[in-house]
Amino acid sequence: MVSPPTPPEAPFRTITAPNSSPYTLEGTNTYLLGRRLVVVVDPGPDDPAHVSAVLDAVRAGGGELALILVTHSHGDHLGAAGSLALGGRVPIRRWAFGDRPLADGETIDEGGLALRALHTPGHAADHVVFHWPAERVLFSGDLILGSGTVVLQAREDALADYLASLERVGRLDLAVIAPGHGPLIEDPGARIEEYLAHRRMRERQVLDALTGGARTPGEIVGVIYSELDPVLHPAAESTVRAHLLKLVREGRVQREENRYHRP
């Protein structure tokens, strides 16, 4: 599915995959940069209709696919990479994979474009974003969404990593964030601060829920996500676990197997 037209002044094209869901919003955004030599950021899911739409857009006006960049290894972002690579003729660059894994801070020059890869773990350990300094654009993958907030891995350092990732991109000079899901973000600084404030608010809510007697991640989800669609409760529980693991490491919460309490 081709998304509503990207504003004419935008230096890239957007094709949204037909995989809309509570987790993917309207679908996964695939971005096309350049016209003759085209760089694809996030190929999207391995859906034949989406692959065809991307290739048709690449070839419009005589373009040629030169490079595929992937923000992280979740299937809704990576899945179509193999199909778009045309039998391995098009290189795929991603974190910690392949003959040329991306390096933190690496500048990728292709077709007159210069993008900088920044390692931004939290949502996934292998997550990177791509900064296009010349256009002041950040391709944020699932670090920042066009609406709503992201799911965090249930691992000890996930939340600390995520907050550091947000603070890192918050120091960039940005005009637009192009997210993995949802509409373009034209107030980058405000959205990043909103995300940081949201995580601080959730931490307070987790502590308050523990004070009120909740003990397991599932019980905490029931308290602080009471209005959330139940289909999203497993994702919310993963994020709650990330908060709890951070609080345990800081000594602000104690853990006994799958039960938590304030000291």
C-alpha beads as a LAMMPS data file, in Angstrom:
LAMMPS data file: protein, C-alpha beads

263 atoms
262 bonds

1 atom types
1 bond types

-500.0 500.0 xlo xhi
-500.0 500.0 ylo yhi
-500.0 500.0 zlo zhi

Masses

1 110.0

Atoms # bond

1 1 1 0.000 0.000 0.000
2 1 1 1.417 3.361 -1.005
3 1 1 0.943 5.793 1.850
4 1 1 -0.558 9.282 1.454
5 1 1 1.930 11.395 -0.506
6 1 1 4.913 12.583 1.444
7 1 1 5.057 16.399 1.343
8 1 1 6.739 17.531 -1.887
9 1 1 9.597 19.181 -0.024
10 1 1 10.565 15.948 1.722
11 1 1 13.815 14.539 0.286
12 1 1 12.542 10.948 0.421
13 1 1 9.564 8.819 -0.531
14 1 1 7.493 6.707 1.860
15 1 1 5.806 3.390 1.119
16 1 1 3.763 1.902 3.958
17 1 1 3.396 -1.865 4.083
18 1 1 -0.108 -3.373 4.360
19 1 1 0.615 -4.828 7.812
20 1 1 -1.399 -2.492 10.011
21 1 1 -2.045 -3.787 13.538
22 1 1 -2.137 -2.556 17.133
23 1 1 1.649 -3.089 17.149
24 1 1 2.486 -1.556 13.747
25 1 1 -0.070 1.305 13.584
26 1 1 -0.879 1.992 9.908
27 1 1 1.903 -0.389 8.853
28 1 1 5.684 -0.387 8.538
29 1 1 7.171 2.607 6.734
30 1 1 9.773 1.895 4.059
31 1 1 11.754 4.955 2.984
32 1 1 13.334 5.518 -0.428
33 1 1 16.166 8.038 -0.703
34 1 1 17.516 9.250 -4.037
35 1 1 16.177 8.844 -7.569
36 1 1 18.871 7.289 -9.765
37 1 1 20.707 5.269 -7.151
38 1 1 18.120 4.525 -4.479
39 1 1 18.784 3.711 -0.826
40 1 1 16.009 1.854 1.008
41 1 1 15.705 2.304 4.766
42 1 1 13.732 -0.513 6.421
43 1 1 12.539 -2.858 3.661
44 1 1 9.483 -3.871 5.699
45 1 1 7.718 -7.248 5.974
46 1 1 8.193 -10.009 3.433
47 1 1 4.874 -9.310 1.736
48 1 1 4.834 -9.749 -2.076
49 1 1 2.587 -6.741 -2.632
50 1 1 4.848 -4.541 -0.546
51 1 1 8.011 -5.813 -2.235
52 1 1 6.468 -5.082 -5.645
53 1 1 5.395 -1.596 -4.558
54 1 1 8.921 -0.800 -3.333
55 1 1 10.598 -2.112 -6.487
56 1 1 8.125 -0.264 -8.724
57 1 1 8.849 2.962 -6.859
58 1 1 12.607 2.389 -7.080
59 1 1 12.454 1.812 -10.824
60 1 1 10.153 4.739 -11.561
61 1 1 12.087 7.153 -13.728
62 1 1 14.904 4.668 -14.300
63 1 1 16.078 4.301 -10.722
64 1 1 18.216 1.421 -9.452
65 1 1 18.269 -0.045 -5.958
66 1 1 21.790 0.483 -4.608
67 1 1 21.627 -0.287 -0.870
68 1 1 19.288 -1.618 1.809
69 1 1 19.622 -0.322 5.374
70 1 1 17.840 -1.991 8.291
71 1 1 17.141 -0.391 11.672
72 1 1 16.686 -3.719 13.514
73 1 1 15.988 -7.392 12.987
74 1 1 12.257 -7.560 13.774
75 1 1 10.408 -9.158 10.892
76 1 1 8.180 -6.199 10.142
77 1 1 11.311 -4.157 9.331
78 1 1 13.755 -6.765 8.024
79 1 1 11.511 -9.353 6.388
80 1 1 11.554 -8.029 2.814
81 1 1 15.325 -7.474 2.710
82 1 1 16.089 -10.791 1.041
83 1 1 13.441 -10.319 -1.635
84 1 1 14.535 -6.759 -2.376
85 1 1 18.209 -7.751 -2.540
86 1 1 17.564 -9.381 -5.935
87 1 1 19.473 -12.567 -5.378
88 1 1 22.162 -10.931 -3.285
89 1 1 23.059 -8.294 -5.855
90 1 1 22.013 -5.437 -3.558
91 1 1 23.974 -5.125 -0.283
92 1 1 22.095 -5.214 3.019
93 1 1 23.629 -3.319 5.931
94 1 1 22.506 -3.892 9.521
95 1 1 23.955 -4.107 13.029
96 1 1 26.096 -7.105 13.971
97 1 1 25.309 -9.109 10.848
98 1 1 26.919 -9.971 7.527
99 1 1 30.300 -9.247 6.009
100 1 1 29.971 -5.489 6.607
101 1 1 28.039 -4.961 9.837
102 1 1 27.248 -1.376 10.646
103 1 1 29.514 0.366 13.149
104 1 1 28.324 2.955 15.621
105 1 1 28.892 6.413 14.173
106 1 1 29.724 5.072 10.720
107 1 1 28.926 7.317 7.762
108 1 1 27.408 5.464 4.820
109 1 1 28.002 7.181 1.467
110 1 1 25.853 5.960 -1.411
111 1 1 24.565 7.696 -4.513
112 1 1 25.561 11.128 -3.265
113 1 1 23.828 10.565 0.097
114 1 1 25.636 10.497 3.417
115 1 1 23.818 8.820 6.308
116 1 1 25.241 8.233 9.774
117 1 1 24.369 5.032 11.652
118 1 1 23.875 5.398 15.412
119 1 1 23.448 2.389 17.693
120 1 1 20.285 3.020 19.745
121 1 1 19.374 -0.117 21.735
122 1 1 16.331 -0.398 23.971
123 1 1 13.482 -1.591 21.793
124 1 1 15.933 -4.156 20.426
125 1 1 19.576 -4.794 21.255
126 1 1 20.567 -4.456 17.574
127 1 1 18.601 -1.258 16.932
128 1 1 20.185 1.570 14.950
129 1 1 18.862 4.835 13.556
130 1 1 20.048 6.635 10.443
131 1 1 20.784 10.345 10.607
132 1 1 20.841 12.343 7.371
133 1 1 22.636 15.521 8.472
134 1 1 22.355 17.334 5.131
135 1 1 18.558 17.143 5.313
136 1 1 18.263 17.161 9.127
137 1 1 16.250 13.926 8.995
138 1 1 16.335 10.998 11.429
139 1 1 15.064 7.603 10.286
140 1 1 14.137 6.352 13.732
141 1 1 12.873 2.809 13.189
142 1 1 11.167 1.786 16.434
143 1 1 13.140 4.132 18.673
144 1 1 10.400 6.738 18.184
145 1 1 6.997 6.194 16.568
146 1 1 4.700 8.594 14.740
147 1 1 2.115 8.109 17.491
148 1 1 2.079 6.243 20.782
149 1 1 5.135 4.766 22.475
150 1 1 7.375 1.747 21.914
151 1 1 7.787 -1.646 23.539
152 1 1 11.020 -2.282 25.434
153 1 1 12.890 -5.549 25.764
154 1 1 12.505 -7.284 29.115
155 1 1 16.235 -7.265 29.862
156 1 1 18.213 -5.600 32.624
157 1 1 19.789 -2.772 30.665
158 1 1 17.003 -2.181 28.137
159 1 1 15.470 0.879 29.795
160 1 1 18.798 2.528 30.639
161 1 1 19.901 1.892 27.051
162 1 1 16.652 3.282 25.694
163 1 1 16.836 6.484 27.731
164 1 1 20.455 6.997 26.645
165 1 1 19.413 6.413 23.030
166 1 1 16.685 9.052 23.266
167 1 1 19.066 11.524 24.874
168 1 1 21.628 10.843 22.165
169 1 1 19.283 11.605 19.273
170 1 1 17.927 14.551 21.240
171 1 1 21.308 16.236 20.769
172 1 1 21.064 16.046 16.961
173 1 1 20.023 18.964 14.778
174 1 1 16.747 17.634 13.366
175 1 1 13.885 19.035 11.329
176 1 1 11.963 15.776 10.816
177 1 1 11.826 12.311 12.319
178 1 1 10.747 9.617 9.862
179 1 1 9.504 6.797 12.119
180 1 1 9.159 3.086 11.472
181 1 1 5.414 3.360 12.027
182 1 1 3.013 6.287 11.863
183 1 1 3.231 9.780 10.370
184 1 1 6.278 12.003 10.054
185 1 1 7.228 13.922 13.205
186 1 1 7.829 17.599 12.478
187 1 1 8.579 18.649 16.076
188 1 1 11.492 16.325 16.871
189 1 1 12.695 18.026 20.035
190 1 1 9.247 18.108 21.588
191 1 1 8.556 14.470 20.722
192 1 1 11.851 13.265 22.189
193 1 1 11.227 15.185 25.412
194 1 1 7.688 13.761 25.472
195 1 1 9.133 10.246 25.241
196 1 1 11.590 10.893 28.074
197 1 1 8.834 12.373 30.241
198 1 1 6.601 9.394 29.475
199 1 1 9.201 6.919 30.686
200 1 1 9.698 8.952 33.888
201 1 1 5.925 8.912 34.403
202 1 1 5.751 5.153 33.889
203 1 1 8.523 4.652 36.446
204 1 1 6.520 6.612 39.017
205 1 1 3.442 4.557 38.191
206 1 1 5.337 1.275 38.621
207 1 1 6.576 2.392 42.045
208 1 1 3.091 3.562 43.044
209 1 1 1.582 0.241 41.918
210 1 1 4.091 -1.636 44.084
211 1 1 3.255 0.611 47.031
212 1 1 -0.413 -0.189 46.439
213 1 1 0.198 -3.939 46.664
214 1 1 0.826 -5.086 43.081
215 1 1 3.627 -7.645 43.042
216 1 1 3.984 -9.234 39.610
217 1 1 4.528 -7.545 36.238
218 1 1 1.065 -8.729 35.173
219 1 1 -0.540 -7.165 38.246
220 1 1 1.277 -3.887 37.589
221 1 1 0.050 -3.894 33.977
222 1 1 -3.500 -4.319 35.283
223 1 1 -3.068 -1.208 37.432
224 1 1 -1.263 1.219 35.141
225 1 1 -2.554 0.035 31.755
226 1 1 -6.176 -0.462 32.773
227 1 1 -7.514 1.210 29.605
228 1 1 -5.143 -0.561 27.191
229 1 1 -6.490 -3.079 24.678
230 1 1 -5.856 -6.492 26.316
231 1 1 -4.196 -7.693 23.101
232 1 1 -1.355 -5.287 23.939
233 1 1 -0.913 -6.448 27.535
234 1 1 2.006 -8.809 26.719
235 1 1 3.879 -5.887 25.148
236 1 1 3.080 -3.690 28.144
237 1 1 4.337 -6.428 30.474
238 1 1 7.661 -6.553 28.615
239 1 1 8.067 -2.810 29.148
240 1 1 7.058 -3.066 32.812
241 1 1 9.687 -5.775 33.304
242 1 1 12.300 -3.442 31.805
243 1 1 11.307 -0.782 34.353
244 1 1 11.416 -3.263 37.217
245 1 1 14.850 -4.581 36.266
246 1 1 16.205 -1.019 36.208
247 1 1 14.679 -0.293 39.623
248 1 1 16.107 -3.520 41.067
249 1 1 19.568 -2.662 39.767
250 1 1 19.285 0.780 41.394
251 1 1 18.260 -0.779 44.716
252 1 1 14.863 0.932 44.699
253 1 1 12.930 -2.326 44.311
254 1 1 13.589 -5.851 45.578
255 1 1 12.847 -9.055 43.666
256 1 1 11.930 -12.561 44.763
257 1 1 11.574 -14.676 41.623
258 1 1 8.647 -13.055 39.721
259 1 1 7.469 -10.915 42.627
260 1 1 8.646 -7.404 43.387
261 1 1 8.280 -5.017 46.295
262 1 1 9.680 -1.758 47.587
263 1 1 12.251 -2.080 50.388

Bonds

1 1 1 2
2 1 2 3
3 1 3 4
4 1 4 5
5 1 5 6
6 1 6 7
7 1 7 8
8 1 8 9
9 1 9 10
10 1 10 11
11 1 11 12
12 1 12 13
13 1 13 14
14 1 14 15
15 1 15 16
16 1 16 17
17 1 17 18
18 1 18 19
19 1 19 20
20 1 20 21
21 1 21 22
22 1 22 23
23 1 23 24
24 1 24 25
25 1 25 26
26 1 26 27
27 1 27 28
28 1 28 29
29 1 29 30
30 1 30 31
31 1 31 32
32 1 32 33
33 1 33 34
34 1 34 35
35 1 35 36
36 1 36 37
37 1 37 38
38 1 38 39
39 1 39 40
40 1 40 41
41 1 41 42
42 1 42 43
43 1 43 44
44 1 44 45
45 1 45 46
46 1 46 47
47 1 47 48
48 1 48 49
49 1 49 50
50 1 50 51
51 1 51 52
52 1 52 53
53 1 53 54
54 1 54 55
55 1 55 56
56 1 56 57
57 1 57 58
58 1 58 59
59 1 59 60
60 1 60 61
61 1 61 62
62 1 62 63
63 1 63 64
64 1 64 65
65 1 65 66
66 1 66 67
67 1 67 68
68 1 68 69
69 1 69 70
70 1 70 71
71 1 71 72
72 1 72 73
73 1 73 74
74 1 74 75
75 1 75 76
76 1 76 77
77 1 77 78
78 1 78 79
79 1 79 80
80 1 80 81
81 1 81 82
82 1 82 83
83 1 83 84
84 1 84 85
85 1 85 86
86 1 86 87
87 1 87 88
88 1 88 89
89 1 89 90
90 1 90 91
91 1 91 92
92 1 92 93
93 1 93 94
94 1 94 95
95 1 95 96
96 1 96 97
97 1 97 98
98 1 98 99
99 1 99 100
100 1 100 101
101 1 101 102
102 1 102 103
103 1 103 104
104 1 104 105
105 1 105 106
106 1 106 107
107 1 107 108
108 1 108 109
109 1 109 110
110 1 110 111
111 1 111 112
112 1 112 113
113 1 113 114
114 1 114 115
115 1 115 116
116 1 116 117
117 1 117 118
118 1 118 119
119 1 119 120
120 1 120 121
121 1 121 122
122 1 122 123
123 1 123 124
124 1 124 125
125 1 125 126
126 1 126 127
127 1 127 128
128 1 128 129
129 1 129 130
130 1 130 131
131 1 131 132
132 1 132 133
133 1 133 134
134 1 134 135
135 1 135 136
136 1 136 137
137 1 137 138
138 1 138 139
139 1 139 140
140 1 140 141
141 1 141 142
142 1 142 143
143 1 143 144
144 1 144 145
145 1 145 146
146 1 146 147
147 1 147 148
148 1 148 149
149 1 149 150
150 1 150 151
151 1 151 152
152 1 152 153
153 1 153 154
154 1 154 155
155 1 155 156
156 1 156 157
157 1 157 158
158 1 158 159
159 1 159 160
160 1 160 161
161 1 161 162
162 1 162 163
163 1 163 164
164 1 164 165
165 1 165 166
166 1 166 167
167 1 167 168
168 1 168 169
169 1 169 170
170 1 170 171
171 1 171 172
172 1 172 173
173 1 173 174
174 1 174 175
175 1 175 176
176 1 176 177
177 1 177 178
178 1 178 179
179 1 179 180
180 1 180 181
181 1 181 182
182 1 182 183
183 1 183 184
184 1 184 185
185 1 185 186
186 1 186 187
187 1 187 188
188 1 188 189
189 1 189 190
190 1 190 191
191 1 191 192
192 1 192 193
193 1 193 194
194 1 194 195
195 1 195 196
196 1 196 197
197 1 197 198
198 1 198 199
199 1 199 200
200 1 200 201
201 1 201 202
202 1 202 203
203 1 203 204
204 1 204 205
205 1 205 206
206 1 206 207
207 1 207 208
208 1 208 209
209 1 209 210
210 1 210 211
211 1 211 212
212 1 212 213
213 1 213 214
214 1 214 215
215 1 215 216
216 1 216 217
217 1 217 218
218 1 218 219
219 1 219 220
220 1 220 221
221 1 221 222
222 1 222 223
223 1 223 224
224 1 224 225
225 1 225 226
226 1 226 227
227 1 227 228
228 1 228 229
229 1 229 230
230 1 230 231
231 1 231 232
232 1 232 233
233 1 233 234
234 1 234 235
235 1 235 236
236 1 236 237
237 1 237 238
238 1 238 239
239 1 239 240
240 1 240 241
241 1 241 242
242 1 242 243
243 1 243 244
244 1 244 245
245 1 245 246
246 1 246 247
247 1 247 248
248 1 248 249
249 1 249 250
250 1 250 251
251 1 251 252
252 1 252 253
253 1 253 254
254 1 254 255
255 1 255 256
256 1 256 257
257 1 257 258
258 1 258 259
259 1 259 260
260 1 260 261
261 1 261 262
262 1 262 263
